[in-house]
Amino acid sequence: EMCAFVANSNIGWTGAENVEWPVAGPQECCDICTSQSADNPPCVAWVWIHDTHCYQKYDTGEFAITQSLGSPSTDSGILVITTSSSSSSSTSTSS
């Protein structure tokens, strides 16, 4: 899955972030980030806090994208962006 959901995890500082709430759950939070993955800077990771806050983490090119475990009140994911060079059997024509 593109979301790469990891329970009880958090994302380190990426250079820029935004927050939206209320967001119902981690899938919705991931969907928000996915919809911004072509922006400049692109959303590359997300953090859903169990109080319904969703952080979109943007890659400014200044910091490594890190994920840490052991955060009982947050779930997070680093987007798995598939490019044409690494795409496999799944083909989509939706736009």
DSSP file with accessible surface (Angstrom, degrees, kcal/mol):
  #  RESIDUE AA STRUCTURE BP1 BP2  ACC     N-H-->O    O-->H-N    N-H-->O    O-->H-N    TCO  KAPPA ALPHA  PHI   PSI    X-CA   Y-CA   Z-CA
    1    1 A E    >         0   0  192      0, 0.0     3,-0.7     0, 0.0    79,-0.1   0.000 360.0 360.0 360.0 149.2    0.0    0.0    0.0
    2    2 A M  T 3   +     0   0   66      1,-0.2    78,-2.1    77,-0.1    75,-0.0   0.792 360.0  63.2 -66.1 -26.0    1.1    3.5   -0.7
    3    3 A a  T 3  S-     0   0    8     76,-0.2    -1,-0.2    74,-0.1    43,-0.2   0.789  80.1-156.5 -75.4 -28.6    0.5    4.6    2.9
    4    4 A A    <   -     0   0   36     -3,-0.7    74,-0.5    73,-0.2    72,-0.1   0.927  21.8-155.4  49.9  50.7    3.0    2.3    4.6
    5    5 A F        -     0   0  105     72,-0.2     2,-0.4    70,-0.1    72,-0.2  -0.311  18.5-177.6 -61.5 129.6    1.0    2.5    7.8
    6    6 A V  B >   -A   76   0A  44     70,-2.5    70,-2.2    -3,-0.1     3,-0.6  -0.970  20.3-136.2-130.1 117.0    3.0    1.9   11.0
    7    7 A A  T 3  S+     0   0   49     -2,-0.4    63,-0.2     1,-0.2    68,-0.2  -0.361  82.9  14.2 -69.5 151.0    1.2    1.9   14.3
    8    8 A N  T 3  S+     0   0   78     66,-0.3    63,-1.9     1,-0.2    62,-1.4   0.885 101.8 120.1  54.3  45.6    2.6    3.7   17.3
    9    9 A S  E <   -E   69   0B   0     65,-0.9     2,-0.3    -3,-0.6    60,-0.2  -0.876  44.6-157.1-134.7 168.0    5.2    5.6   15.2
   10   10 A N  E     -E   68   0B  55     58,-2.4    58,-2.7    -2,-0.3     2,-0.4  -0.942  16.0-125.1-142.8 161.6    6.2    9.2   14.4
   11   11 A I  E     -E   67   0B   6     -2,-0.3    56,-0.2    56,-0.2     3,-0.1  -0.915  26.1-127.7-112.2 135.8    8.0   11.1   11.7
   12   12 A G        -     0   0   23     54,-2.3     2,-0.1    -2,-0.4    54,-0.1  -0.114  48.6 -62.4 -71.6 176.2   11.0   13.3   12.4
   13   13 A W        -     0   0  130      1,-0.1    -1,-0.2     2,-0.1    53,-0.1  -0.396  47.6-178.9 -63.8 130.4   11.3   16.9   11.2
   14   14 A T        -     0   0    0      2,-0.2    46,-1.5    -2,-0.1    49,-0.5   0.420  55.0 -93.9-111.7  -3.7   11.3   17.1    7.4
   15   15 A G  E    S+B   59   0A  17     44,-0.1     2,-0.3    47,-0.1    44,-0.1   0.045 101.6  29.8 112.6 -26.8   11.7   20.9    6.9
   16   16 A A  E     +B   58   0A  28     42,-0.7    42,-2.6     2,-0.0     2,-0.3  -0.968  61.3 172.5-160.8 147.6    8.1   21.8    6.6
   17   17 A E  E     -B   57   0A  79     -2,-0.3     2,-0.3    40,-0.2    40,-0.2  -0.978  13.1-159.1-152.7 164.0    4.7   20.5    7.8
   18   18 A N  E     -B   56   0A  72     38,-1.8    38,-2.6    -2,-0.3     2,-0.4  -0.948  12.5-146.3-138.4 158.8    1.0   21.3    7.9
   19   19 A V  E     -B   55   0A  41     -2,-0.3     2,-0.3    36,-0.2    36,-0.2  -0.989  12.9-178.4-132.4 139.5   -1.7   20.1   10.2
   20   20 A E  E     -B   54   0A  73     34,-2.4    34,-2.9    -2,-0.4     3,-0.2  -0.978  18.5-134.8-129.9 148.9   -5.4   19.5    9.6
   21   21 A W        +     0   0  153     -2,-0.3    32,-0.1     1,-0.3     2,-0.1  -0.968  68.1  30.9-161.0 157.6   -8.1   18.3   12.0
   22   22 A P        +     0   0  102      0, 0.0     2,-0.4     0, 0.0    -1,-0.3   0.571  67.3 167.0 -78.6 142.1  -10.4   16.6   12.6
   23   23 A V        -     0   0    3     29,-2.0     6,-0.1    -3,-0.2    -3,-0.0  -0.992  32.2-140.4-120.6 127.4   -9.2   13.7   10.5
   24   24 A A        -     0   0   83     -2,-0.4    -1,-0.1     1,-0.1    29,-0.1   0.778  66.1 -32.6 -65.5 -31.8  -11.1   10.5   11.2
   25   25 A G  S  > S-     0   0   13     27,-0.1     4,-2.1     1,-0.1     5,-0.2  -0.983  71.2 -71.7-173.3-179.7   -8.1    8.1   11.0
   26   26 A P  H  > S+     0   0   30      0, 0.0     4,-2.7     0, 0.0     5,-0.2   0.846 121.5  55.4 -62.1 -34.7   -4.7    7.1    9.5
   27   27 A Q  H  > S+     0   0  102      2,-0.2     4,-2.5     1,-0.2     5,-0.1   0.943 109.8  45.9 -65.2 -44.0   -6.1    6.2    6.1
   28   28 A E  H  > S+     0   0   85      2,-0.2     4,-1.9     1,-0.2    -1,-0.2   0.903 112.5  51.9 -63.0 -38.9   -7.7    9.6    5.7
   29   29 A b  H  X S+     0   0    0     -4,-2.1     4,-1.9     1,-0.2    -2,-0.2   0.934 110.4  47.8 -63.0 -44.8   -4.5   11.3    6.9
   30   30 A a  H  X S+     0   0    0     -4,-2.7     4,-3.2     1,-0.2    -2,-0.2   0.907 107.9  56.0 -61.8 -40.8   -2.5    9.3    4.3
   31   31 A D  H  X S+     0   0   85     -4,-2.5     4,-2.2     1,-0.2    -1,-0.2   0.881 105.3  52.1 -60.9 -38.0   -5.0   10.3    1.6
   32   32 A I  H  X S+     0   0   22     -4,-1.9     4,-0.7     2,-0.2    -1,-0.2   0.944 113.0  44.3 -61.9 -47.3   -4.5   14.0    2.4
   33   33 A c  H >< S+     0   0    0     -4,-1.9     3,-1.4     1,-0.2    10,-0.3   0.930 111.0  54.1 -63.6 -43.5   -0.7   13.6    2.1
   34   34 A T  H >< S+     0   0   37     -4,-3.2     3,-1.6     1,-0.3     4,-0.2   0.902 104.0  55.4 -58.4 -39.5   -1.0   11.5   -1.1
   35   35 A S  H 3< S+     0   0   89     -4,-2.2    -1,-0.3     1,-0.3     3,-0.2   0.693 112.7  43.7 -68.1 -15.9   -3.1   14.2   -2.7
   36   36 A Q  T X< S+     0   0   30     -3,-1.4     7,-1.7    -4,-0.7     3,-1.5   0.246  81.0 105.0-109.0  11.5   -0.2   16.6   -2.0
   37   37 A S  T <  S+     0   0   39     -3,-1.6    -1,-0.1     1,-0.3    -2,-0.1   0.665  81.9  48.3 -72.8 -13.0    2.6   14.3   -3.1
   38   38 A A  T 3  S+     0   0   96     -4,-0.2    -1,-0.3    -3,-0.2    -2,-0.1   0.373  91.9 106.5-102.4   2.5    3.1   16.2   -6.3
   39   39 A D  S <  S-     0   0   84     -3,-1.5    -3,-0.0     2,-0.1     0, 0.0  -0.163  82.5 -84.9 -72.6 173.8    3.2   19.6   -4.6
   40   40 A N  S    S+     0   0  160      1,-0.3    20,-0.1     2,-0.1    -2,-0.1  -0.944 127.4  24.3-126.1 109.4    6.3   21.7   -4.1
   41   41 A P  S    S-     0   0   44      0, 0.0    -1,-0.3     0, 0.0     2,-0.1   0.580 110.9-131.4 -75.9 156.6    7.6   20.7   -1.6
   42   42 A P        -     0   0   41      0, 0.0    17,-2.4     0, 0.0     2,-0.5  -0.447  11.6-116.1 -78.7 145.8    6.0   17.3   -1.9
   43   43 A c  E     +C   58   0A   1     -7,-1.7    15,-0.3   -10,-0.3     3,-0.1  -0.684  42.0 164.9 -74.7 124.7    4.2   15.6    1.0
   44   44 A V  E     +     0   0A  24     13,-2.8    35,-2.4    -2,-0.5     2,-0.3   0.516  57.8  18.3-119.3 -12.7    6.3   12.5    1.7
   45   45 A A  E     -CD  57  78A   0     12,-1.5    12,-3.1    33,-0.3     2,-0.3  -0.978  59.5-155.5-156.3 163.4    5.0   11.4    5.1
   46   46 A W  E     -CD  56  77A   1     31,-2.4    31,-1.9    -2,-0.3     2,-0.4  -0.967   4.5-156.3-144.3 154.3    2.1   11.8    7.5
   47   47 A V  E     -CD  55  76A   4      8,-2.1     8,-3.3    -2,-0.3     2,-0.6  -0.986   6.6-161.7-133.6 123.8    1.4   11.5   11.2
   48   48 A W  E     -CD  54  75A  31     27,-3.4    27,-2.5    -2,-0.4     2,-0.4  -0.942   9.6-154.7-106.6 118.2   -2.0   10.9   12.6
   49   49 A I  E >   - D   0  74A  39      4,-3.3     3,-2.1    -2,-0.6     4,-0.4  -0.758  24.2-122.4 -90.8 139.8   -2.4   11.7   16.3
   50   50 A H  T 3  S+     0   0   80     23,-2.8    24,-0.1    -2,-0.4    -1,-0.1   0.619 109.3  70.1 -63.3 -10.0   -5.1    9.8   18.0
   51   51 A D  T 3  S-     0   0   93     22,-0.3    -1,-0.3     2,-0.1    23,-0.1   0.286 125.1 -98.9 -86.3  11.0   -6.8   13.1   19.0
   52   52 A T  S <  S+     0   0   49     -3,-2.1   -29,-2.0     1,-0.3     2,-0.4   0.457  80.3 136.2  86.0  11.2   -7.7   13.5   15.3
   53   53 A H        -     0   0   45     -4,-0.4    -4,-3.3   -31,-0.2     2,-0.5  -0.701  36.7-161.0 -83.7 137.0   -4.8   15.9   14.2
   54   54 A b  E     -BC  20  48A   0    -34,-2.9   -34,-2.4    -2,-0.4     2,-0.5  -0.976   0.0-158.9-122.4 120.3   -3.1   14.9   11.0
   55   55 A Y  E     -BC  19  47A  64     -8,-3.3    -8,-2.1    -2,-0.5     2,-0.5  -0.845   4.3-153.5 -99.4 130.3    0.3   16.3   10.1
   56   56 A Q  E     -BC  18  46A   0    -38,-2.6   -38,-1.8    -2,-0.5     2,-0.5  -0.906  12.9-152.3 -98.5 127.5    1.5   16.4    6.5
   57   57 A K  E     -BC  17  45A  16    -12,-3.1   -13,-2.8    -2,-0.5   -12,-1.5  -0.897   8.3-156.8-106.7 124.5    5.3   16.2    6.3
   58   58 A Y  E     -BC  16  43A  29    -42,-2.6     2,-0.9    -2,-0.5   -42,-0.7  -0.818  15.2-128.7-106.8 139.8    6.9   17.9    3.3
   59   59 A D  E     +B   15   0A  53    -17,-2.4   -44,-0.1    -2,-0.4     5,-0.0  -0.738  27.6 172.6 -89.1 105.9   10.4   17.0    1.9
   60   60 A T        -     0   0   49    -46,-1.5    -1,-0.2    -2,-0.9   -45,-0.1   0.485  51.9-114.9 -88.5  -3.4   12.4   20.3    1.5
   61   61 A G  S    S+     0   0   66    -47,-0.3   -46,-0.1     2,-0.3    -2,-0.1   0.416  97.0  94.7  86.7  -2.9   15.5   18.4    0.7
   62   62 A E  S    S+     0   0  136    -48,-0.4     2,-0.3     1,-0.1   -47,-0.1   0.693  81.5  40.8 -93.1 -22.7   17.3   19.5    3.8
   63   63 A F  S    S-     0   0   89    -49,-0.5    -2,-0.3   -51,-0.0     2,-0.1  -0.945  80.4-110.8-132.3 149.1   16.6   16.6    6.2
   64   64 A A        -     0   0   77     -2,-0.3     2,-0.8     1,-0.1    -2,-0.0  -0.468  37.8-115.8 -70.4 147.0   16.5   12.8    6.0
   65   65 A I        -     0   0   49     -2,-0.1     2,-0.4   -54,-0.0   -51,-0.1  -0.796  44.4-178.8 -87.8 112.7   13.0   11.4    6.3
   66   66 A T        -     0   0   76     -2,-0.8   -54,-2.3   -53,-0.1     2,-0.4  -0.894  18.6-162.0-119.4 147.3   13.0    9.4    9.5
   67   67 A Q  E     -E   11   0B  70     -2,-0.4     2,-0.4   -56,-0.2   -56,-0.2  -0.993   9.7-166.5-127.0 131.8   10.4    7.2   11.3
   68   68 A S  E     -E   10   0B  62    -58,-2.7   -58,-2.4    -2,-0.4     3,-0.2  -0.920   9.6-140.8-121.0 147.5   10.6    6.3   14.9
   69   69 A L  E     +E    9   0B 132     -2,-0.4   -60,-0.2   -60,-0.2   -61,-0.1  -0.484  69.5  63.8 -95.3 168.9    8.7    3.7   16.9
   70   70 A G        +     0   0   64    -62,-1.4   -61,-0.2   -63,-0.2    -1,-0.2   0.729  57.1 129.6  92.5  23.0    7.4    3.9   20.4
   71   71 A S    >   -     0   0   27    -63,-1.9     3,-1.5    -3,-0.2    -1,-0.2  -0.862  35.1-171.5-108.9  98.1    4.8    6.7   20.2
   72   72 A P  T 3  S+     0   0  103      0, 0.0   -64,-0.1     0, 0.0    -1,-0.1   0.686  81.6  48.1 -67.8 -15.3    1.6    5.3   21.7
   73   73 A S  T 3  S+     0   0   67    -65,-0.1   -23,-2.8   -24,-0.0     2,-0.3   0.358 107.3  59.2-106.8   7.1   -0.6    8.2   20.7
   74   74 A T  E <   - D   0  49A   8     -3,-1.5   -65,-0.9   -25,-0.2     2,-0.3  -0.977  52.7-165.8-137.6 149.1    0.5    8.5   17.0
   75   75 A D  E     + D   0  48A  15    -27,-2.5   -27,-3.4    -2,-0.3     2,-0.3  -0.942  22.3 174.1-122.9 151.3    0.5    6.4   13.8
   76   76 A S  E     -AD   6  47A   0    -70,-2.2   -70,-2.5    -2,-0.3     2,-0.3  -0.939  15.9-164.9-150.9 171.8    2.5    7.4   10.8
   77   77 A G  E     - D   0  46A   0    -31,-1.9   -31,-2.4    -2,-0.3     2,-0.5  -0.983  19.5-136.0-159.2 151.4    3.7    6.4    7.3
   78   78 A I  E     - D   0  45A  55    -74,-0.5   -33,-0.3    -2,-0.3   -34,-0.0  -0.963  42.2-111.9-107.2 123.6    6.2    7.4    4.7
   79   79 A L        -     0   0   13    -35,-2.4     2,-0.9    -2,-0.5   -76,-0.2  -0.279  17.5-140.0 -59.6 138.4    4.6    7.4    1.2
   80   80 A V        -     0   0   74    -78,-2.1     2,-0.6   -79,-0.1    -1,-0.1  -0.875  22.1-164.2 -98.1 100.2    5.7    4.7   -1.2
   81   81 A I        -     0   0   89     -2,-0.9     2,-0.5   -37,-0.1   -37,-0.0  -0.806   4.6-151.9 -91.8 119.2    5.9    6.6   -4.4
   82   82 A T        -     0   0  103     -2,-0.6     2,-0.2     3,-0.0     5,-0.1  -0.786  12.1-165.5 -92.8 131.0    6.0    4.3   -7.4
   83   83 A T    >>  -     0   0   70     -2,-0.5     3,-1.2     1,-0.1     4,-0.9  -0.675  36.5-102.5-108.1 169.6    7.8    5.7  -10.5
   84   84 A S  T 34 S+     0   0  114      1,-0.3     3,-0.4    -2,-0.2    -1,-0.1   0.830 119.9  57.5 -63.1 -27.9    7.8    4.4  -14.0
   85   85 A S  T 34 S+     0   0  110      1,-0.2    -1,-0.3     0, 0.0    -3,-0.0   0.775 116.2  33.3 -75.7 -22.2   11.2    2.8  -13.5
   86   86 A S  T <4 S+     0   0   75     -3,-1.2    -1,-0.2     2,-0.0    -2,-0.2   0.327  87.4 121.3-115.0   6.8   10.1    0.7  -10.6
   87   87 A S     <  -     0   0   71     -4,-0.9     4,-0.1    -3,-0.4     2,-0.1  -0.425  38.0-177.4 -73.9 147.1    6.5   -0.1  -11.5
   88   88 A S        -     0   0   92      2,-0.2    -1,-0.1    -2,-0.1    -2,-0.0   0.084  51.7 -28.9-116.6-129.5    5.5   -3.7  -11.8
   89   89 A S  S    S+     0   0  117     -2,-0.1     2,-0.5     2,-0.0    -2,-0.1   0.668 105.1  89.9 -72.6 -18.8    2.4   -5.6  -12.7
   90   90 A S        -     0   0   95      2,-0.0     2,-0.4     0, 0.0    -2,-0.2  -0.687  53.7-178.6 -86.6 125.5   -0.2   -3.1  -11.6
   91   91 A T        -     0   0  128     -2,-0.5     2,-0.4    -4,-0.1    -2,-0.0  -0.977   4.5-170.4-123.7 131.6   -1.2   -0.6  -14.3
   92   92 A S        -     0   0   92     -2,-0.4    -2,-0.0     1,-0.1     0, 0.0  -0.970  16.6-178.3-123.3 137.6   -3.6    2.2  -13.7
   93   93 A T        +     0   0  138     -2,-0.4     2,-0.1     2,-0.1    -1,-0.1   0.294  47.1 118.8-113.6   7.4   -5.2    4.5  -16.3
   94   94 A S              0   0   98      1,-0.0    -2,-0.1     0, 0.0     0, 0.0  -0.451 360.0 360.0 -73.2 146.9   -7.2    6.6  -14.0
   95   95 A S              0   0  169     -2,-0.1    -2,-0.1     0, 0.0    -1,-0.0  -0.946 360.0 360.0-137.8 360.0   -6.4   10.3  -14.0
